[in-house]
Amino acid sequence: MNIVDQPSPNHAPRPDGAVVDILVLHYTELPLQESLDILSDAAREHRVSSHYVLAEDGTAYRLVPEDQVAWHAGRSHWRGREALNTTSVGIEIVNLHGDRHDYPPRQIAALIELCKAILARHPAIEPRNVVGHSDIAPKRKIDPGLRFPWAALAAAGVGLWPKAGGRPLDGDFYKALQRFGYAPPIAVPPRDIVKAFQRHFRPAQVDGMPDPETRALLADLLDQVGGAA
């Protein structure tokens, strides 16, 4: 794939012993050049960056080396950990709003190629650790949006996708969500956590209600990861 180096000054060393084990996908909500400018602006009060920006034509712009911390996740939580910048790689995908605009096939093909290369370099990134910004920051973020093709990525070996029509979930739904990776209900309102799950795994209906279909999808995902925390 076509990778263009465009270094951003907005980064920091990874802490000693930090293992990259999370891949976070975002949408930019801005056109390409504006996104590159903001993610490389050292004069902003709140400096931000990502490791890559993926243009609509499939060109990947490398802003921060993967062995450095990029500032893309913000306040975040996944699988009992917070401040996920230190152990994650972040990709900003150019899309003005992923709830309203489709991702071009050429862009998604390039994204899959880029993600698979990242996963090969960082084998600690388990499939369930391929997440959207909305997964790790419920209520605060909604990207990469309802039109993001998570199922296509999972079919290509990037992330997980649940099988429909499975068995109903046994036990406490919110504890099961937390077991899969989401923030505990005491940290984020429960309905917002369910919405984050649905945005990723049931985008056709995002209402924050743990209905039977949502419970069955979570049960299947937990089966895929062995029910492990």
N, C-alpha and C positions, 0 to 999 in steps of 0.2 A: 504494500500500500504506500501511498505518497505521504511521507512525514516531513514536515517543515519545522526546523528548529527556530523558535522565536522566544528566547529566554525572558522570563519574568523575574524581576528582583524580589518578588514577594514569596519568599520561602525560608525555611529554617532547617537545620540538621535534624534528622530523626534521633530520638533518644537512644542511648546505648542499649543494645539488646532488643530494640523494637523490631517486631516481625510484621511485615505487611500481610494482613489477612482479611481485608475488606476492600471491595471495589464499589465505588459510589457513582451512580449515573445521575446527571442533572440535565435540565435544559437551560439555555442561556436567557431566554425571554427577550433577547436583543439580537440584532444582526451581527454578522461575523466581526466586522472591523470594530464596532463598538464593544463587543465582548472582549476581543483581544486587548483593546485599549484599557478597559477597566481592570482586567485581570493582570495587567502589567503596570498599573499606575502605583508608583511608590509614594505618591503625595496624598493619597486618600486618607481620611481619618481612620477608616476601617479597611485596611488593605486586604485584598482577596486575590486568590489565584486558583489554578487547577493544574493538574499534570498535563492534561491534553484538552484542546478544543477541537471538536470534530465539525467541519463545515458540511453544508448540504451536499456538496459535490463529492464528499468522501475524503477530502484532504484533512489530515490530522496535523494540528499545530502543537508541537511539544514545548510547553512553557516552563515546566519544572521537572528536573530529573526524578525518576521514581525512587531514588535513594534519599530524596529530600522531602520534607513536609511541605505540602501545599495547603493553602488556607481556603478550603471549599465547604467543609461540613458544618462549621459553626457549632452551636449547641446541639449535641447529638448523643444518641444512645443506641446500642445494639448488643444484645447478648450479655447484659450486665456491665458493660463498659461505657464510659462517656468520653468526650473530647477525642473523637475518632480520627481527627486529622493525623495523629501521630502514627497510626497503623493502617492507613488507607491510601488508595490511589483514587483520584477523582477525575472524571471525564465530563466536561461541559459539551453538550450536544446542541448545535445551533438549531433552535426552533423557537418561534415567537410565543407560543403557548401550546404545550403538549396536550391540553384538553380540547383544543380547537383545530390544530393543524397536524396533519399526518407527517410522518418522517419519511423522506424519499427512500425508495428501495436501495439506491446507490449508497446513501448515507448509512443505512442499516447494515448493508453488506460490509462496508468498511468498519463499522462499529464492531461487528462480530469478529472480524479479523484482528482488530486492535485488542479487544477483550481477550481473545484466546491467546494472543502473544503475552499479555500481562499475566494471565493465569499461569502460563507456562513458566514465567519468570518468578512467580510468587505462589508456589504450590500450597501455601497455607490458606489461600482464599478458597474456602469451601463453596459449593454451589449456593447454599443459602446465604452466604456472605456477599453475594452479588445483589446489591440493593439500590433502591432509588433514594433520593434525598428525602422523599416523603416517608419512607420506612424508618429512617433514623431520626427524623425531626417531625413527628406527627403534629398536626395543627399548624405548625409554623411554615411548613413547606408542602407543595403538592407536586413538584417535578419528580420524574420526567413526564408526568401527565397521563390522562386516560387513554390517549391514542398511542402510547408507547408500546411496541410489539414484544412484550415480555415473553409470550409463548414462542415466538420465532427465535428469540435468543436462546431460550431453554432447549428448543429442538436442535439447535446448533452446538449445544454443550456449554452454554453460558447461563448459569443460574438454574432455578427450579421452576417448574410449572405443575400445578395440581391436576389430577384426573378428576373429572366430574362424576357424580353419581356414586360416590363411595359411601362407606359406612358413616353414621353419625358420630360426632365426637363425644366421648365419655368424659364426665367430670367438668371442672370449672373452665369455661371458655377463656376467661381473661388470664388465668394462670397458664393455660395452654399457649396463648399468644406470647406470653412472656417467655415460656419455655422455648418457643421457636426463635425468639430474638427481640421482640418488641419491648418498649419501655413498660414498666409496671404501671397499673392504673393510678397509683398514688402520685406518680410523676406527671402523667398526662391524663386528661379526662378520658374515661373508658371509650366513649363514643368516637373520639378522635383517633384512638388506636385502632378501633375496628375499621374506621374509614380508611386509614392508611393501609391496612391489610387488604381491604377491598379494592382500593385504587390499583394495587399491584396485581392481585390475584382474581378479582371479580369486578373489573371496571364497568361492566354493563349496569351495575346497580350499586352505587356508593351511598348508603344511607346510615351507616354506623350501627345497624341492627344485626346482632348475631343470629340470623335466621338459620334454618336447617341447611341451606346450601352453603352458606359461609362456614358453618361448623363442619360440614363434611369436607370442604376444601382444606381447611386447616388440619383436619384429621389425616387426610392423605399426605399433606406435606410433612407432618410429624412422622408418619410411617416411612416416608422417603429418607428422613434423617435418623431413623431408628429411635425416634422419641427422645433423643438426647437433648440435654440443655446446652 
